[in-house]
């Protein structure tokens, strides 16, 4: 029985459940181990291998998430800051939501890996989260989900209604609507050029009126062009100009790794920035400074000036 072809989609599923890429990989490894041990008991007349694996993965996730706090973004914890000079004090006690590195796995439904959508589903109890993802994202039938969760079709339908209602109460957190991939990438490329030029007015012109800037593990965040621009002025004043970026993908959204100029020459990795684009403008920028996120994306900590020139 070859289980490896299912690994990528299972990692994506466990990421949607846990909000952590590293945890998702561990959960899938446990899923594969349990499946291999139970392979002799698998009954092909009752379910496909894929459905059977999702049942195991769901049980693994529900056990792991029992009693766990949700993984938020800073914007999910309180009101925005209006002080661009506020101390950037990390809160390492909070289990922050992580982005999904697109290059690591070949996953079909990347749109549902977007940060705003995963953050929205994190407010749900784990079983409701599983029902929502299994039914709405992965398109399993109510009967299949009932089998996977060891419950009834009526219970699945009820949980799905409650999950939909809870997510709907959040409105449209950060632009959950389907992105225009080509338009979104071009918008971020324009933003990157302005960022590398330290051109704050140009950056601000590329934002929506209520654009959000947040920086986990720092719990504060900003909303609106004015405060976004004021904070970016602070960044370039304190860290200097002459940055360079490397473009990436994160959960189906455009992203880039930002490298600040290093004192001895070359560039040092500073942040990973993940963008939500609405109507050709930047609606949200989630800026990650967690070394574990850098590791998941395989980002080199330093690049030389020569490497930067070759990349262009």
Long-range contacts (C-beta under 8 A, 24 or more apart in sequence): 1-35, 1-36, 1-39, 1-42, 1-49, 3-32, 3-35, 3-36, 3-49, 3-53, 6-49, 6-50, 6-53, 7-32, 7-105, 8-105, 8-106, 8-107, 9-107, 9-108, 10-53, 10-54, 10-57, 11-104, 11-105, 11-107, 12-100, 12-105, 12-107, 12-109, 12-113, 13-54, 13-57, 13-133, 13-138, 14-57, 14-60, 14-61, 15-100, 15-113, 15-118, 16-112, 16-113, 16-118, 16-121, 16-129, 16-133, 16-137, 17-58, 17-61, 17-65, 17-126, 17-129, 17-130, 17-133, 18-61, 18-64, 18-65, 18-71, 19-70, 19-71, 19-95, 19-97, 19-98, 19-118, 19-119, 19-122, 20-71, 20-95, 20-97, 20-98, 21-98, 21-99, 21-100, 21-101, 21-104, 21-293, 21-296, 22-98, 22-292, 22-296, 23-64, 27-57, 27-60, 27-61, 27-64, 28-57, 30-60, 31-56, 31-57, 31-60, 34-60, 47-144, 47-147, 51-140, 51-144, 51-147, 51-148, 54-134, 54-138, 54-140, 54-148, 55-147, 55-148, 58-130, 58-134, 58-148, 58-149, 61-126, 61-130, 62-126, 62-127, 62-130, 65-126, 66-126, 68-95, 69-95, 70-122, 70-123, 71-95, 71-96, 71-97, 71-98, 71-119, 71-122, 72-96, 72-97, 72-119, 72-122, 73-97, 73-115, 73-119, 73-214, 73-216, 73-221, 73-286, 74-214, 74-215, 74-216, 74-218, 74-219, 74-220, 74-221, 75-173, 75-174, 75-212, 75-214, 75-221, 75-223, 76-119, 76-122, 76-123, 76-173, 77-219, 78-219, 80-212, 80-220, 80-221, 80-222, 80-223, 80-224, 80-227, 81-220, 81-221, 81-222, 81-227, 82-222, 82-227, 84-222, 84-227, 84-230, 84-231, 84-233, 84-234, 85-234, 86-220, 88-215, 88-218, 88-220, 89-218, 89-219, 90-217, 90-218, 90-289, 91-217, 91-218, 91-219, 92-217, 94-216, 94-217, 94-219, 96-216, 96-217, 96-290, 97-122, 97-216, 98-288, 98-290, 98-292, 98-293, 98-296, 99-250, 99-251, 99-255, 99-272, 99-274, 99-286, 99-288, 99-293, 99-296, 99-297, 100-250, 100-251, 101-248, 101-249, 101-250, 101-296, 101-297, 101-298, 102-248, 102-249, 102-250, 102-251, 102-252, 103-248, 103-249, 103-297, 103-298, 104-296, 104-298, 109-137, 109-138, 110-249, 110-251, 110-252, 111-178, 111-179, 111-252, 112-137, 112-252, 113-251, 113-252, 114-176, 114-179, 114-251, 114-252, 114-253, 114-276, 115-174, 115-250, 115-251, 115-253, 115-274, 115-276, 115-284, 115-286, 116-173, 116-174, 116-175, 116-176, 116-276, 116-284, 117-176, 118-251, 119-173, 119-174, 120-167, 120-170, 120-173, 120-176, 121-163, 121-167, 123-166, 123-167, 123-170, 124-163, 124-166, 124-167, 127-159, 128-159, 128-160, 128-162, 128-163, 128-166, 129-163, 131-156, 131-159, 131-160, 131-163, 132-160, 132-163, 132-164, 132-167, 135-160, 136-160, 174-212, 174-276, 174-283, 174-284, 175-276, 175-277, 175-278, 175-283, 175-284, 177-278, 179-252, 179-253, 179-276, 179-277, 180-277, 180-280, 183-277, 183-280, 184-253, 184-254, 184-275, 184-277, 185-247, 185-254, 186-280, 187-254, 187-275, 187-277, 187-280, 187-281, 187-282, 188-247, 188-254, 188-255, 188-256, 188-275, 188-277, 188-282, 189-247, 191-275, 191-282, 192-245, 192-247, 192-256, 195-243, 195-245, 195-258, 196-242, 196-243, 196-244, 196-245, 197-241, 198-236, 198-241, 198-242, 198-243, 200-229, 200-232, 200-233, 200-236, 201-229, 203-228, 203-229, 203-232, 204-228, 204-229, 204-232, 206-281, 206-282, 207-281, 207-282, 207-283, 208-278, 208-279, 208-281, 208-282, 208-283, 210-283, 211-281, 211-282, 211-283, 211-284, 211-285, 212-283, 212-284, 212-285, 213-284, 213-285, 213-287, 214-284, 214-285, 214-286, 214-287, 215-271, 215-286, 215-287, 215-288, 215-289, 216-286, 216-287, 216-288, 216-289, 216-290, 217-289, 217-290, 218-289, 239-270, 243-267, 243-270, 244-303, 244-308, 246-299, 246-303, 246-311, 248-272, 248-297, 250-274, 250-297, 253-277, 257-294, 257-297, 257-299, 259-303, 259-308, 262-302, 265-304, 265-305, 266-302, 266-303, 266-304, 266-305, 266-307, 266-308, 267-302, 267-303, 267-304, 267-305, 267-308, 268-301, 268-302, 269-294, 269-299, 269-300, 269-301, 269-302, 272-297, 272-299
